């Protein structure tokens, strides 16, 4: 699995939202081995780090040969994203193409909790 790289947030004093769309997402259905296609949409408010886009692209492409259900893939992307940059907030939506007459959209979110002093 490719690592999602980061760089220092250039404007830590201001909250701002970054939106990323990955319209060429592909993974494999674990039941049939057939490809699943979709769009991964990421919306996040950075804290100390921002995501480096080339590494995110390579990370997303690394799913092409992996068998995983839509729910599992979307949650795994969230976990790896949070582990990489520890954002204030992130929402990841997997908008998967119709397959067998059914369309799936999976949305997962993470919000940083305040630490007790």
N, C-alpha and C positions, 0 to 999 in steps of 0.2 A: 504494500500500500504506500503510495506517495505521501509525503509529509506536506501539510499546508504551511507555507512559510509566511512570515509577517514582517512588518517594518513599523518603526515608531509612529504613533499617531501624530501628525503634524500640527494638530490643533486640539490639544487636550482640554483647553479651557471652555470649549463650546461643545454642546451635544449636537450632533448632526447624524443624519441617516444615510447609509450607503445601500444602494439596491443593485443587485447583481442577478443577471439572468443567464442560465446555461441551457440553451435550447436544444442541444445535441446530446442529451443524457441517454445513455444506453446501458442496460444491464441484462442479465439472463433470468428467465423464469426458472425457479428451482424445480418446478414440477415437470415442465416440458422441455427445458433447455432452449426454448425459442427466445429471441431478443425482445426486450421490452424497451420502448422509447418514451421519452418524455422531456419535460422542461423542469429544471430545478431553479426555483426563485429564492433568493436570499435577500433579506432586509435586516440590516443590523446597525446598532449604534455602538461605535467603538469606544473602548476605554483607553488603555495605554498602547494598544497595538491595532494595526489594520492588516487585512489580508492582502498578500501579494497575489495578483491575479493569474500570472503564469503558473504558479505552483498550484493554485486552485483548479485551473484548467486540467493540469496533469493528474491531480487527485481525482477529479470528476471522471476523466477518461479511464482511470484505473478500474472502474466498475464494469467496463465492457465485457470482461471475461468472468465475472463473478455471478453466481446464482444467488438471488436474494429476493424476498418478497418486498413489495413497495413500502410497506410499513417499516420493515427492518432497515431498508436502505436509507429512507428519509431520517429515521432516528439515528442511525450511525453517522450520517453526514453532520447532523446537529452535534452529536457528541464530539466528533473530531474537530469541528469548527470551534466549539467552546474551548476545547483543550488547547487549540492553537493560539487563540487571541483573547480569550476571556472577556467577551464584549459585555457592555452594560445590558444590551438586549439583542436577541436575534430571533427571527422567524424564518423557517425554511419550509417551503412548499414544494412537494413533488407533484407535478401535474402530468400524469401519465396518459399516454395515448390510449384510445379505445382498443380493447383486445377482447375478442369473443363477445362483442356487444356491450361491454361494461367499461366505463371510464372511472378511474380512481384518482382522487386528489387527496394527498396526505399533508397536513400542516402540523409542524411541531414548533414549540417556542421555548425559549430560555430567557429568564430575567435574573440578572445578578442580584443577590440578596445583600442587604447591608450587613456589614460585619459588626459584631458587638465590640465595644471598646473596653 
